[in-house]
């Protein structure tokens, strides 16, 4: 009897967690599809926009903001591979949103700065780094994309940590 009581106490939510939409929602195979499918489409379709703006001054930097923001939103709030989803309706998420937006603007500024510096350094790079061999793209473009993905992954990880701490789970 005491074992059952202990087990119930361990599984019952406490404090804000009891009212939180993030921890008490019905899990489905296609959880929040109507929200995430458009974001995934925007993330991949914006590559066309990226190529269209590539020849403009700061075009690559500005056009890369769209897929970067979509990737960060998807990674921060969705439930991938069994991770905890975070809902915009949750009062804790709404309280944390201004801080997440400020952090996102700082990461965007850092990414623009990094891309600008990298693009300015192309004049000092060997031609082999800038030429496209086959369908894969130039080593410089691939390295820049990987670097931006690393920055985005760091932001997603820190955003999720911030949301987890705000929910009282550390």
C-alpha positions as CSV (number, residue, x, y, z in Angstrom):
1,X,0.0,0.0,0.0
2,X,2.8,2.4,0.9
3,X,4.6,1.5,-2.3
4,X,1.6,2.5,-4.4
5,X,1.3,5.8,-2.5
6,X,5.0,6.6,-3.0
7,X,4.6,5.8,-6.8
8,X,1.6,8.1,-7.1
9,X,3.5,11.0,-5.3
10,X,6.5,10.6,-7.6
11,X,4.4,10.8,-10.8
12,X,2.1,13.6,-9.7
13,X,3.1,17.0,-11.1
14,X,3.9,19.9,-8.7
15,X,3.5,23.6,-8.8
16,X,3.3,25.2,-12.3
17,X,3.8,21.8,-13.9
18,X,0.3,20.8,-12.9
19,X,-1.2,23.6,-15.0
20,X,1.3,23.5,-17.8
21,X,0.1,22.6,-21.3
22,X,3.6,21.5,-22.3
23,X,3.6,18.5,-19.9
24,X,-0.1,17.7,-20.0
25,X,-1.2,17.2,-23.6
26,X,-2.4,14.3,-25.6
27,X,0.5,12.8,-27.6
28,X,-0.3,11.9,-31.2
29,X,1.8,10.6,-34.0
30,X,1.4,13.9,-35.9
31,X,1.6,16.3,-33.0
32,X,0.9,19.9,-34.1
33,X,1.3,19.1,-37.8
34,X,-0.6,22.2,-38.9
35,X,2.0,24.4,-37.2
36,X,5.2,22.6,-38.2
37,X,4.6,21.7,-41.8
38,X,4.5,25.3,-42.9
39,X,7.6,26.1,-41.0
40,X,9.5,23.2,-42.6
41,X,8.2,24.3,-46.0
42,X,9.4,27.8,-45.4
43,X,12.8,26.5,-44.2
44,X,13.5,24.6,-47.4
45,X,11.7,26.9,-49.8
46,X,13.6,29.9,-48.6
47,X,16.7,28.4,-50.2
48,X,15.2,29.7,-53.5
49,X,15.1,33.2,-52.0
50,X,18.7,32.7,-50.8
51,X,19.9,32.0,-54.4
52,X,17.9,34.9,-55.8
53,X,19.5,37.4,-53.3
54,X,23.0,36.0,-53.6
55,X,24.2,38.7,-55.9
56,X,22.9,41.6,-53.9
57,X,25.0,43.3,-51.2
58,X,24.4,41.5,-47.9
59,X,21.9,39.3,-49.8
60,X,23.2,36.0,-48.5
61,X,23.2,37.3,-44.9
62,X,19.7,38.6,-45.1
63,X,18.2,35.7,-47.0
64,X,19.8,33.2,-44.6
65,X,17.8,34.7,-41.7
66,X,14.6,33.0,-42.8
67,X,15.7,29.4,-42.8
68,X,17.8,30.0,-39.7
69,X,14.8,31.3,-37.8
70,X,12.6,28.5,-39.0
71,X,15.2,25.9,-38.0
72,X,15.5,27.4,-34.5
73,X,11.8,27.6,-34.0
74,X,11.3,24.1,-35.1
75,X,14.1,22.8,-32.9
76,X,13.2,24.8,-29.9
77,X,9.5,24.1,-29.6
78,X,8.8,20.8,-31.4
79,X,9.1,17.3,-29.9
80,X,11.7,15.6,-32.0
81,X,12.9,12.1,-31.1
82,X,10.9,12.0,-27.9
83,X,12.0,15.4,-26.6
84,X,9.6,17.5,-24.6
85,X,7.4,19.8,-26.8
86,X,6.8,23.4,-25.7
87,X,3.5,25.0,-26.5
88,X,3.0,28.7,-27.3
89,X,-0.2,28.6,-25.2
90,X,1.8,27.7,-22.0
91,X,2.0,30.6,-19.6
92,X,5.6,29.7,-18.7
93,X,6.6,29.7,-22.4
94,X,4.8,33.1,-22.9
95,X,6.7,34.6,-20.0
96,X,10.0,33.2,-21.4
97,X,9.3,34.4,-25.0
98,X,10.8,38.0,-24.6
99,X,14.0,36.5,-23.4
100,X,14.0,33.9,-26.2
101,X,13.4,36.7,-28.8
102,X,16.3,38.8,-27.4
103,X,18.6,35.8,-27.5
104,X,17.5,35.1,-31.0
105,X,18.3,38.6,-32.2
106,X,21.7,38.3,-30.6
107,X,22.3,35.0,-32.4
108,X,21.1,36.5,-35.7
109,X,23.5,39.4,-35.3
110,X,26.4,37.0,-34.6
111,X,25.5,34.9,-37.6
112,X,25.3,38.0,-39.9
113,X,28.7,39.1,-38.6
114,X,30.2,35.6,-39.1
115,X,28.8,35.4,-42.7
116,X,30.0,38.9,-43.5
117,X,33.5,38.2,-42.3
118,X,33.6,34.9,-44.1
119,X,32.4,36.4,-47.4
120,X,35.0,39.2,-47.1
121,X,37.7,36.6,-46.6
122,X,36.9,34.9,-49.9
123,X,39.3,37.1,-51.8
124,X,42.2,35.6,-49.8
125,X,41.1,32.0,-50.3
126,X,42.4,29.6,-52.9
127,X,40.2,29.1,-56.0
128,X,39.8,25.4,-55.1
129,X,37.8,26.5,-52.0
130,X,35.4,28.6,-54.1
131,X,34.9,26.5,-57.1
132,X,32.0,24.1,-57.5
133,X,33.1,20.6,-58.3
134,X,30.0,18.6,-59.2
135,X,26.7,19.0,-57.5
136,X,27.9,19.3,-53.9
137,X,28.8,23.0,-53.9
138,X,32.1,24.7,-53.1
139,X,34.0,23.7,-49.9
140,X,33.6,27.3,-48.7
141,X,29.8,27.2,-49.1
142,X,29.6,23.8,-47.4
143,X,31.8,25.0,-44.5
144,X,29.7,28.2,-44.0
145,X,26.5,26.2,-44.0
146,X,27.9,23.7,-41.4
147,X,29.1,26.6,-39.3
148,X,25.7,28.3,-39.4
149,X,24.0,24.9,-38.5
150,X,26.3,24.6,-35.5
151,X,25.4,28.1,-34.3
152,X,21.7,27.2,-34.8
153,X,22.1,24.0,-32.9
154,X,23.8,25.8,-30.0
155,X,20.9,28.2,-29.9
156,X,18.3,25.4,-30.0
157,X,20.1,23.6,-27.2
158,X,20.4,26.7,-25.0
159,X,16.7,27.7,-25.7
160,X,15.5,24.3,-24.7
161,X,17.6,24.4,-21.6
162,X,16.1,27.8,-20.7
163,X,12.6,26.5,-21.2
164,X,13.3,23.4,-19.2
165,X,14.6,25.6,-16.3
166,X,11.7,27.9,-16.6
167,X,9.4,24.9,-16.2
168,X,11.3,23.9,-13.1
169,X,13.0,20.8,-14.6
170,X,16.7,20.9,-14.2
